[in-house]
Amino acid sequence: MSREQKRFILSNIVILGLVSFFMDIGTEMVYPILPLYLTSVLGATPAIIGVIQGIAESLASVLKLFPVSSLISTTIRSNLRSTDISRHFSTR
């Protein structure tokens, strides 16, 4: 592999890392504000907020057990090895 190819791959890894970092920051900023928005703007009760959070947590747990993306890619037969490898390491 040439030096230019290594530099290209390294720059892509850095860019993907930065994108992931800023997505995590955005998620962590919005998550605490969501209940305030639901109660003040939409008029939701605390019980409704609890149901919404319960559904979100249970859905996240179920999707960790049964990765839908692998099922879809296997069904379509367009497996992307890099995606499968990164998903494997990110869930461990």
N, C-alpha and C positions, 0 to 999 in steps of 0.2 A: 504494500500500500504506500502510495507516495505521501510526501509531507503535506501537499495541498489537500489530499483526500482526508488525512487525519485532522487537519485544521477544520475542514468543512464538517466532519462528523462531530468534533468537539464543540463547534459553534452551535450546531443543532441541539446538542445535549444541553448546553448552557441555556439556550432559548427556551427549550421545553421545561427546564427546571425553573426558570423565571416565571413562565406562564403558570405552572403549577403552584408556585409560591404565591403569586398575586391572586389566583383563584381561591386558594385557601384563606388568604387575608380577607377577601371579599365575603366569603361564606361566613367566616367568624365574626365579621362586622354586622352582617345582616341578621344572623340567627338570634342574637339577644333583642334586637329591635322588633322582630316579627310579632311577638305577643302584644307589644304596645300598639303597633299598627292595627292589629286585629281588634283590639278592644276600643281604641279611640276612634278610628276611622270607620271600621265596619260594624262596630257595636257587638262584637262577640263576647259571650260570657266566659268566665274561667273554665267552665265545664267543656265548652266547645273547643277552647284552646287545648285543654288536656286531651280531648279526643283526637284533635289534629296531630298533636305531638306523639301520642300513642301510636297512631297509624303510621306516621313517618318513621318512628323507631322500629316498629315491627316489620315494616316493609324493608328497611335497611338490613335488618337481621336476616330476613328471608332471602334477600338478594345476595347476601354474603354466603349463604349455604348453597344456593342454586344460582350460579352465575348465568344470567340470561344472555349476556353477550357471547359466551362460548357456544351456547345452544343455537343462537341465531347464525353465527359464523359457520358452525358445523352444518347446519341445515342448508345454508346458501352455498356452501363449499368454497368460500373465499377466505380461507384461514390466513390471517396475518401473523406470522411467527413472532414478530417483534412485539405486537400487541399482547399476544398470549404470554410471552416471556415477562413483559413488564407487569401484566396483571398478576402473574404468579408471584413475583417478588414483592409487589405492593400489598398483597393480602397476607403475607407471612409475617 
